[in-house]
Amino acid sequence: MLRRAYLGLICIFIATIGFSAGTTEVVTFYSDALGTDRQALIYLPEAYETSGLAYPVIYFVAGHAATAGNWYSDPELVAELDLLIGGNYIDPFILVEADPSTNPWDLPGFAMPSHMTDSELNGDFEGYMVEDVVGFVDTNYRTRAERAHRYIIGRSAGGLGAARLGFRFPEVFGGLGLHVPMACIEPAAYMIPMILAEYPDGPPYELEPTAGSASFMLMSWQAALTPNLAEPPWYVDSIIDSDGVLVEEVWNRLVSGSATYEAAAFAATGEKLDIVMDLGDSDPYLMFGAVLDDVLEDLELPHTTHVFEGDHNTPMEKRMQAHITHFLPLKAVATTTTTVDVRLHHSTVPIEVELPGDIDPAEIDAASVAVTAVNGAKLALCVGCTGSLLTGDGDGDGVDDATVEIPVQKLLRALVNSDVREFGTATVTVRGVLNDDRCFEAEVNLQVGQVPAFE
């Protein structure tokens, strides 16, 4: 249950930055879980103040050293959101970036990822995000406050926190996005030589968070997952002893908090979660996401993984649309004049798909296009198109489109399995992906003639 101990909108500080359509607000609110004030950046779409509508919400967890002072939702990313929403490419939504940082040792100018865990050293960051941040947003903004309209995306080190929250709280989040995520801890075993190299005078080794980037990440994981208030000065149990040897018991505790373990526990519940992951083919941290991809495959958890040309520092605004449109697809338009009938002489049903704005339909990846739902109900087995796409003005309306061919027999079986009977209409959803990994979706009304009696 979400705690809502708020008396209206507490905005100790609000900075509003105007862009062509949407606006951003930095708001301060009290977190019950952490016992202190925290901040969040909130992007509000065009016409939020006047529309009266309720909106889906995407929560974004930034990565390494992210704080309230270096919000990731910078003008470039906001401009991308304005383009999507203001151009009517997708349905509008609210974006929330909460401060994920912690500084348990009170080091001046120091901040590290909390990984959104409940830690006796860092504090209750799980409750902070799931109860305080979500509760604050739902209380003070017009949101569609159901899991089906609430998504969480994590980047880099923020991937572990986002993945943990997504797998642990499927009643809160309906979708999980991971961009170049360091979501798995298991590859940290390969970092031990890098960590030790940051202490040239060792052994003995006395790990500390400011020795280097490898030590920084390890100490952040240990503060989140192996805290020990009886072990000064850093109050963690370390996976590396003073001789530089791996401490197996502590290592096992640490990796038990990895996204792989959370995914396995989630899979055992039978719950559903819409998962999309984004991996750079030249990312030096690729393994941290690739391991999770392999585990999801082994667990048979449905997910979509895109591998793009780039590395860990590829600008997020260049890839954010792939995540956003996975959950809130580009609004395409689909039409067909063919009646679906068992007596069809053709083996396929042609459907013309027009993309919004000036997006070239030739950018559609033909292998990705499929009928995914009938009358709003998702199909257990999607019906993919056959062959390549034919681009042009197939429906004669003066706008270029792509004609996709859907196999008649498979489509008829999908209709029958969805309780669509003879001589009527059915609305089917067509979904696909562009070459840059953006998703599109369209609904088309089918005229249904005679259908077979499948067993």
N, C-alpha and C positions, 0 to 999 in steps of 0.2 A: 504494500500500500504506500502511496506517495505521501510524504509529509508536506503539508502546506501551511507553514507557520509564518505567513507573510501578511502584512497590513498594507495592501495596495502595492504599487510599483515604487520600490525604493531606489531612486536614482540619485545617489550622492554625486555622481559625475556622469554626464551624458555628453558625448562628443558626436555630433552628426555631420557626416561628410556627404555633400550632395553630388550625385552623378546624374547621368542622363535619365535614369529611371528609378532605380532603387536607392535606398539610403542605408547607412550603417549606424548603429548606436552602440556605445560602450556603456554598459549598465553595471552598477554595483549592487549586490544583494548579500544577505546574511546566509551563511551555510550552517545549518544545524549540525551536519555531520562533522565538519571541520572546526566548528565553534569560532568562526571568524568571517569577516567580509571577504567576498571573492568577486571577480569581475567576469563578464562575458561580452563578446562582441556579437551583435545580432544584426543580420541583414534582413531588411524588410523589402518585399518586392514592390514594384510600381503599383500605385493606387491602393496600397494597404490601408491608408488612413480613410479612404472614402468608399471602398468596395463593400465593406460589411461581411466579406467572405471569411471562412476559416481555411487555414492553409496547412499542407503537410510541412514537416520540419526535418531538416537534415542537420545532425549534430556532427561537428568536425573536431577531431582530436589531433592536434599538431604534434610534431616530434621533438627531436633533440633541442634542449634548452629553450623550448617555447614558453613564453610567459605572457602576462597581460600587457607587457610593454612592447612586444613585437608580434602583434596579431598577424596571422598568415593571410587573413582576408584583406589583402592590400588592393589598391585601385585596379591593378591588372586583373585580379580574380573577380572583383566586383563588376568590372566592365564585361567580363565573360558572362556573368549571371544576368546583367542587364540585357545583353544581346539575346540570350536564350528566352528570357521572360518578356522583355519589352517588344521583341520581334515576334512574339506569339509562337515561338518554336516549341516550347513546352509549357505545361501548366505551372503557374507561379507557386513558390514555396518560401519558407523562412529558413535561413541558414544561421546556426548558432555555433560559435567557437568559444568554448569554455576554457578558462585558464587551467592547464593540466599540470602545472609545475609545482615542485616542492623544494624546500631548502632545509632539511632536518637538522643540519649542523650550523645554521646561521652564518654561513660563509658570505662575506660581503660580495655583492654582485654575482652570486652563484645561484643557478637554478637548474634543476634536472627533471626529467619526466617521472611522474608518480606511477605510471603504468596503471592507473585507475584501480589500485588494489586497496583492500583494508589492511593497513599496516600499523603496528603499535608504534613504529618510529615516524612514519609519514603522516598518519592519520587515516580517517575513513574516506578515502577517495572514491570508493565504489558507491557508498551512500551519497556522497557529494554529487556525483554525476547522475545517478539513477533517480534519486529522490529530490535533491535540492535544485539542481540545474533544470531537470525536466519539469519538476513541479513549479518552479519559478516561471518558466516559459509558458507552460500550460495555463497558469493562473493569470498572467499579465498580458498575454498576447492571444489573438484569435487563432488557435491551432486546431487541427483535426487530431484530437488527443486519443487516437487508437494506434496500436502497434502497426497496423497495416499502412499507416501514414507517417510513421516515425522511423528514421534511418540514422545509422551512425557510420562515419567514415574516419579511418585513421591513416595517418601518413608516417612512414619511417618508424621511429621509436613509438609514435602514437598508435602504431598498428597493433602492438601487444595489448594496450589498454582497450582499444576499440573492439578487438577480437574477443577479449575476455568478457567485456560487457555484452556484446552481441550473443555469445554462446551462453552466458550465465543468466541473461534476462530476456529471453525471447518473448515474454509477455509485455515487455516495454518496447523493444526494437524489432521491426519486421524485416529490416534489411541491414546488411553489413558490407561495407566497402573498405578495401585495403589497398593503399597505394604505396608501392615500394616498401612493403611492411617489414619491420624487424619484429615479426609476430611470434617467432619461435626462439626459444632460448638454447635448444640443443647445439646449434652451431657455435655457441660461445666456447665450447671445448677446444675449437681450433684457434681461438683467440688467446689462449693462455701464453704462448710464446710472445705474442705482441704485448700482452699485459706485463709480463716479466721484463721485457726490453725497456719498459718505461722506468725501471729501477736499476740503473747501471751499477749501483753500489751494492746490490744484493747478491747472494743472501747475507743476512736474513732479510726477508721481504716483509715490509709493513705497508700494505696497500692503503692508498688514500685517494679521494675522488678527484683531486686536481693534478695528479701526476701526468695525465695524458688522456686522449680520447677513449682508449680501450679501458683504462681504469674507470673513467667516468661512467661508461655504459655498465660495466660490471657492478660498480658501487650502486648505481641506480636500481639495477635488478635486485641486488642484495637488500637494499633499503626497503624495497617493495615486498620481497618474498622471503628473505631470511633475516628479519630484524631480531636483535637480541639486546635488550636494554641493559643487560648485565655485562656487556662487552664494550667498554669505552676504548678509544675515544669516538669510534664511528658507530657503535651500537648495532653491529651486524655480525652474523656468522659468515666467515669468508670461505669460498670454495677452494682457496689456495692457502696453504699453511706457510709458515716462515721459511721453509726450505723450498718453496715453489712447487710443492706436490699437491695434486688434487685431493680434496677431502671428500670422499665419496658420499658420506651421509649428508653433508651440506649441499653437495651437487644434486643429489636426488630430491632434496626439498626445493631447490631452486627450479629445476626443470619441471617439477610437478605443477608449477604455475604457468607453464608454457601454453600457448594457444593450442598446441597439439593435444595436450591433456584435456583442456576445456572442450575442444571439438569432440573428443571421444566421449566425454561425459554427456555432452549435448546430444550426440548421435544416439546414445542409449535411451534418451527420453522419447524419441520419436517425434519431437517437435520439428517445425519447419522454420527455415530462415533463408532469405534470399541473399546469396553471397556472391560478390564480384571482387576479383583481385587483379591488380595491375603490376606487372613486373618488368623492369628494364633489362634488356638483353645484355647490357654492359655494366650493370650495377655491381660494384664489388660486394654488396650485401645481398646479392640475389638469393643466396642459399637460405637466408632467414625467411623468405617468402616461399621459395620452391619446396622447402621441407613441408610447410603447411599444405601446399597444393597436393603433394604426394599423399599426405595423411588424409585429406578430404576425399581423394580418390579411393584410398583403401577403405575408408569408412562408408563409402557410397553416399556421401553427402552432396547433393546437387550444388554446383557452383560454376561460375564462369571465370576463367582466367585469361587475361589479355597479356601478351608479351609484346612490348613496344620497343622501337629502336631508341635507346637512350640509357641514361644511367641514373644514379640516385639523386642527382641534382637537376634533372630535367624539370623545368618550371611546372609547378602544380597546375597553374591555369591552363597549361597545354593539355593536361590529362583529366582535369576535373570533369569535363563534359562527358567523358566515358562513364564515370561513376554516376553522375547526376542523371544522365539519360537512361542508365540501366534501371533506375527506380522510377524516374519520371520521363518516359520516352519522348522523343521528337514526335510531334503530332502530324502524322502523315494522313493522307486521304486515299481510300481504296474504293474501287468500283468494279463491277462486273455485270455483264448482260447475259451471262450464261445461266440457265436453270440447271441445278444439280439434279440429275436423274439417272437411275440405273440403266436407262435405255440410251444414254448418250453414246453417239458414235465416236466421240473424241475420248482419248484416255486422260486428258487433263482439263481443268477449269482455269481459264486465263483470268487473272486479276491484275488490274492496273493500279500501281502505287505511285502517288505523287508526294514528294517530300516538301516540307515547309520552306519558305523563303527562297533563296537562290541555291539551295543544295542540289547538286547534280545527281540525278538518279543513277547515273553510271557508277557512282561511288558505293552503291549497295553491294555487299558481299553475297552473291547468289546462294552460296552454301549455307548461309545463316538464316535465310527466310523460311518461315514456317507458320502454319495455322496453330496457334497456341491455346485458344479458348473458343468455346461455343456458348453463346448466350451468357457470357460473363463467367462461365465456369471453366477453370483451367483444365486442359487435357492431360491425362496421365502420360499419354504418348503423343507428342506433337506430330503434325503432318508437314514434312518438309517439301519444298518445291523441287521440281525436276529440271535438270539442264541449266543452261545459262539464261541470263536475263535479256530481254529485248527492250532497248530503250528507244524512245521517240514519243510521239503523241498518240498513244494507243487508243485513248478514249475520245480523241478529236475535240478537246476543249481548249486547245491552244497552249497547253502547258505540258512540258516534257514529263514523261513518267517512265516507269519500268514495268514491263509486263512479266508477272511471275506465273508459272504453270504449276497448279496443285493437282496431284493425282486423284482422279475421280473415285476410284475404289477405296482408297485410304480415307478420303474426305467423307464418303458415304458411311464408312464404318464409324468414324468419329461422330457424325451426326446421330447415328443410331445409338451409339453408346451414351450420347448426351440426351437421349429420349426425344430426339427430333423425328417426328413421323411424317407421313406422306402429305404432299400438297399444302405447303405453308411457307413460312419464312423462318430464317435463322440468321442470327448475327454472329459472325465469326471474327476473331481477332487475328490479324496478321502482324507478325513481329520479325524484325531483322536487325542486322548490324551493318554499319558503314565501314569502309576501309580504315577509318581512323578510330574505330571501336565505339563510336556513338550509336546508341540504339534508337530505333524508330518503332512506332506501333500505329495501327489503323484498324478500324472496324468496318466491315462491309456486310451489307444485307444480302443474303443469298435467297433466291427463289428455289424452293425445294419441290421436286416433282415426286416421282415414285422412288421409294428406297427399298433395298433388298432386306430380307429377313435373315440377318446374320445370327448365327447361333452364339 
